[in-house]
Amino acid sequence: MDIPDWIRWIFFVFAAVQLLFVYRAAHLARRAEPGRRTGPWLEVADHAVGVVLAVGLALGALPVLVVVAPVLLVVLSWQGIRTLLARRAPATAPAPGTGAAPGGGA
């Protein structure tokens, strides 16, 4: 690929910013509770793959794009599916004896 030098520098800057996000996300993932670690680690994977993709594009390496783009697609799809499933999760039923009384009585 023939990429102009000024675009290469933009990709390198983007990779450096993504690297900061990887550090921040990894720090948050290590501090997450045991039952809630998948989401933060998906964030780490998303940003880490973004770093590899940006550096690969900056260097003009087409094979990197071919290998990393499907991995990024899988990570982003997994995050999207988890988000949709979290929104569709059923609300917990109220405990017996709490909530509104039928017929307006108390």
C-alpha positions in Angstrom: 0.0 0.0 0.0 1.2 3.5 -0.8 0.2 5.7 2.2 1.4 9.4 2.3 3.8 10.2 5.2 1.4 12.6 6.9 -1.3 9.9 7.1 1.3 7.4 8.5 2.0 9.9 11.4 -1.7 10.2 12.1 -1.9 6.4 12.4 1.2 6.4 14.8 -0.4 9.1 17.0 -3.7 7.1 17.0 -1.8 4.0 18.0 -0.1 5.9 20.9 -3.5 7.1 22.1 -4.9 3.6 21.9 -2.0 2.4 23.9 -2.9 4.7 26.7 -6.5 3.4 26.5 -5.1 -0.2 26.7 -3.2 0.7 29.9 -6.3 2.3 31.5 -8.6 -0.5 30.5 -6.2 -3.2 31.8 -5.9 -1.4 35.1 -9.7 -1.3 35.4 -10.0 -5.0 34.3 -7.6 -6.1 37.0 -9.6 -4.3 39.7 -13.0 -5.7 38.5 -15.0 -8.1 40.6 -14.6 -11.8 39.7 -18.1 -12.0 38.2 -17.8 -8.8 36.1 -14.4 -9.2 34.3 -15.5 -10.1 30.8 -16.6 -6.6 29.8 -13.4 -4.9 31.0 -11.2 -7.5 29.3 -13.1 -7.1 26.1 -12.3 -3.3 26.3 -8.6 -4.2 26.7 -8.8 -6.5 23.7 -10.6 -3.9 21.6 -8.0 -1.2 22.3 -5.0 -3.7 21.9 -6.3 -4.8 18.5 -6.8 -1.2 17.6 -3.1 -0.5 18.4 -2.0 -3.4 16.2 -4.3 -2.3 13.4 -3.1 1.3 13.5 0.6 0.4 13.5 -0.1 -2.1 10.7 -1.8 0.6 8.6 1.0 3.1 9.4 3.6 0.7 8.2 1.5 -0.2 5.1 1.3 -3.9 5.9 -1.8 -5.2 4.2 -1.4 -8.7 5.8 -1.8 -7.1 9.2 -5.0 -5.6 8.1 -6.3 -8.9 6.7 -5.5 -10.8 10.0 -6.4 -8.1 12.6 -9.7 -6.8 11.0 -11.6 -10.1 11.6 -10.3 -10.3 15.2 -11.5 -6.7 15.8 -14.8 -7.7 14.2 -15.2 -10.6 16.6 -14.3 -8.5 19.7 -16.7 -5.7 18.7 -19.5 -8.2 17.9 -19.0 -9.9 21.3 -19.2 -6.5 23.0 -22.4 -5.7 21.1 -24.1 -9.0 21.9 -23.2 -8.6 25.6 -24.7 -5.1 25.6 -27.9 -6.3 23.9 -28.3 -9.3 26.2 -27.7 -7.0 29.3 -30.6 -4.7 28.1 -32.9 -7.7 27.6 -32.2 -9.3 31.0 -35.4 -9.8 32.9 -36.0 -7.6 35.9 -36.0 -9.4 39.2 -39.5 -10.0 40.7 -40.3 -8.1 43.8 -40.3 -10.0 47.1 -43.7 -11.2 48.3 -45.5 -8.7 50.5 -43.8 -5.7 48.8 -44.9 -3.6 45.9 -48.4 -2.3 45.0 -51.4 -3.9 46.6 -54.1 -5.1 44.2 -57.4 -3.3 44.3 -56.0 -0.1 45.8 -56.0 -1.5 49.3 -53.0 -1.2 51.6 
